[in-house]
C-alpha cells in the first residue's frame, strides 16, 4: 500500500482505546449499532467518537467488523507489556523496590509535554507540586487540570488562616455563600489559588464537584480520588493526598502505571464527568 493510500485511510483502530472497542463490540453483538456503519449510526449508538477510526471499515458487514475488533483486542491483550512501579510514603526500612511519592510526583510533572490532570481530595504547599505545575505551563505550554473538593479546601484554608491569625480573610467566602453555591465555590477556589499558586497570570483549569460546595447536601459526598495523569500515557494512583504530610510522614501506597490505554481510559472518566455536569469548571 502506498504512503498516500495509508494516509487516506487514517489511523484506523490504532488510536481507539480498549474500552471504546469493547463498547463497539457490544453494540455490534446486540445489534444496537445499525449496519452499514455510518457517522449518524455511530452517534445514535453513543459511539460517535469512533467515526474517524472506523472510516476504513465502513464496507464491512456486522460479522466481519466483529472479527476485526475482536482480533485487535485479542492482539493487544497478548502483546501488552504493562509496567507497574510501587510508590510509597513513610517508613521504608529493609529491602524495598518502592519509589517515594515525593520524588515520583515532581518527576512526572517535569516529564509532561502536553497535559497534566490531577484529582485530589486535599492540597497544600508542602507537597511542592504547584511550582512544578506552573513551570510546566510557563516553559512548555502544558495544559494543567485540577479536580478539587470545595469542602476540604475550605477546611484547610480556615485552619491555615486561623493559625496565621488572618481569619478575617475568610469573610469574603461567607459573603459569597449567600450569592449561591457557584459563587461560593469560585470564591473558595480564588482564595486557595491566591494563597498557594505561584504569582502570575497563568492558572490551571479548575474543576469541582458541586455537591462539595453545598453546606446541606442531600447526600454527603467527596471528590476523594487521588490520581495524576501525564500526557495520557502515564498514571499515578495513590492513597496519598497532595500535601506535605502525605508525602513525608504518612504511610501511603500507590502505583505508577506506564500504560497508554489505561491512562486514556482514566482521562476519559474525568472527561465523562465534565460532559455529564457531575463536575464543573470554575470560570
C-alpha positions, 0 to 999 in steps of 0.5 A: 500500500502506498504512503498516500493510500495509508494516509487516506485511510487514517489511523484506523483502530490504532488510536481507539482505546480498549474500552471504546472497542469493547463498547463497539463490540457490544453494540455490534453483538446486540445489534444496537449499532445499525449496519452499514456503519455510518457517522449518524449510526455511530452517534445514535449508538453513543459511539460517535467518537469512533467515526474517524477510526472506523472510516476504513471499515465502513464496507464491512458487514456486522460479522466481519467488523466483529472479527476485526475488533475482536482480533485487535483486542485479542492482539493487544491483550497478548502483546501488552507489556504493562509496567507497574512501579510501587510508590510509597510514603513513610517508613521504608526500612529493609529491602524495598523496590518502592519509589517515594511519592515525593520524588515520583510526583515532581518527576512526572510533572517535569516529564509532561509535554502536553497535559497534566490532570490531577484529582485530589481530595486535599492540597497544600504547599508542602507537597511542592507540586504547584511550582512544578505545575506552573513551570510546566505551563510557563516553559512548555505550554502544558495544559494543567487540570485540577479536580478539587473538593470545595469542602476540604479546601475550605477546611484547610484554608480556615485552619491555615488562616486561623493559625496565621491569625488572618481569619478575617480573610475568610469573610469574603467566602461567607459573603459569597455563600449567600450569592449561591453555591457557584459563587461560593465555590469560585470564591473558595477556589480564588482564595486557595489559588491566591494563597498557594499558586505561584504569582502570575497570570497563568492558572490551571483549569479548575474543576469541582464537584458541586455537591462539595460546595453545598453546606446541606447536601442531600447526600454527603459526598467527596471528590476523594480520588487521588490520581495524576495523569501525564500526557495520557500515557502515564498514571499515578494512583495513590492513597496519598493526598497532595500535601506535605504530610502525605508525602513525608510522614504518612504511610501511603501506597500507590502505583505508577502505571506506564500504560497508554490505554489505561491512562486514556481510559482514566482521562476519559472518566474525568472527561465523562464527568465534565460532559455529564455536569457531575463536575464543573469548571470554575470560570 
